[in-house]
């Protein structure tokens, strides 16, 4: 079976060798000896070896053309260096807004089995968050807005503001936007959940619908790509977690 040609708008691969170089303060990636740069022309340098190794793997895996869609870690690092590091306060502020609308606060009224699956999966995370913050969380049924207590919202925002590492902040933001849940992102960040479990918890409703009605191939592919983004953010969090 022949393979489809690369899209004509993708740049051709222009390098042969990919090397990882350890420097003072971090690691960079070289293509035939030249440093990889971000879209804003900053040298792509990261503090964690595991992140650099993943970036290098993505560049090595490119075929005749360079496809950014197949390079989730490179994209995330670019976001950190070009978008988050220059203005972390804005990213933290945007992330903090999820404290008021967390996915885990919105429960199904029916069917009973779906509601039970949500409670079984989500309650332990909310209980962990309550212990972590010392605050209580409101839960609601349906899609009507659930107002979280202001002390709870502020406690979550304080956790976000405490993240001064732009790599961790970007990873938290990516997981939160992928799952719709700041609580799941914080749970992954602090090691309470791994990426696979958090991803499953974020998709309880979707998986329920798939069980009832099935899923098409296009939706499966989109979900797989989004999980790779999730996995890279979790890898970055783990690599930057204080030991």
Secondary structure, 3 states (H helix, E strand, C coil): CCCCCCCCCCCECCCCCEEEEEECCEEEEEECCEECECCCCCECEECCHHHHHHHHHHHHCCCCECCHHHCHHHHHHHHHHHHHHHHHHHHHHHHHHHHHCCHHHEECCCCHHHHHHHHHHHHHHHHHHHHHHCCCCCCEECCCCCCCCHHHHHHHHHHHHCCCCHHHHHHHHHHHHHHCCHHHHHHHHCCCCCHHHHHHHHCHHHHHHHHHHCCCHHHHHHHHHHHHHHHHHHHHHHHHCCC
